[in-house]
Each structure stands twice: as C-alpha cells, then as structure tokens.
C-alpha cells in the first residue's frame, strides 16, 4: 500500500471559511444598507485586536517544537507516558490561558513534537472544562457556589477523556 502524502490539512477549512465569508459579504452588500461596510470595519477591529495574540501563540508553538527535544516530550507526555502524561496534559490544559487562538496552535505543536493522543485529548478537555483563567469571571458572574459545583462535576472528565482516547486511538497515526 502506498504511503499517503501529507499535504496542507488547512486547505478544506480555508476553502469553506472563504466561501462562507464571500457569501455573507455578498448578502450584506445586497441588503443595500451599508451592512457590508460595517462588517468590514468590525473585521478590521477584530483583526487588530487578535492578530498580536495569534502571532505570539504561533511563535510559542514553533519554539516548543525546536527547543524541547522530542525525547523529552515523548517521555513526559508521549503515548508511553501513561497516566502521568494524561494528568500532565489535563492540568496543563486547565492552566492554559486564552482562547483557541492560543491553545490550539500550542496543542498542535506539542502533538507534532511527540505527545500522545490521550495526552492531547486530556489537554484540550482540561482547557475546555477547567480553564483556571476563566474562574474569576465565572465566580464574579455566577458565584462561588455554582463555580465549585461545576468544577466538582467536571473534574473527572479531562483525565477520563484522555484515558478513553489513549485506549481507543493509540494506534492511529496522525
């Protein structure tokens, strides 16, 4: 069987988002009320706000790949690291600041550098459910009681998701 050549994995999502952007811009233009201009201005404002964060997160992701030896990553969070790697991934994800613009490039970088699938699932699930950086806002809006209940109810899921992913998908090559 011929080995599948790895190409640009972002081409399909880029085509979909590009098509959607053009379609929505066209629909806004067709309204005739200047919605397309307001939409473009909003786009420019968001780009100025998010672009520095995006660039720095890509820089961090790239530096992780070149500064941390593959053997070190494999030892601590690779497929053979077992529970230790899954717990490290879950806690690191919970401590990861920022939104998907920060955590997803870093997760991709760590995965390319040799992290196991279970560790990465635990990392992203921990980032999604635990999000320590989000706790002050959550406490301020929803209160301590609700926040503690939510945290108690979600504590098991990042390691559990990592264990399931490791058991089911450990042989899958990315």
Secondary structure by P-SEA (a helix, b strand, c coil): cccccccccaaaaaaaaaaaaaaaaaaaaacccaaaaaaaaaaaaaaaacaaaaaaaaaaaaaaaccccaaaaaacccccccaaaaaaaaaaaaaccccccccaaaaaaaaaacccaaaaaaaaaaaacccccaaaaaaaaccaaaaaaaaaaacccaaaaaaaaaaccccccc
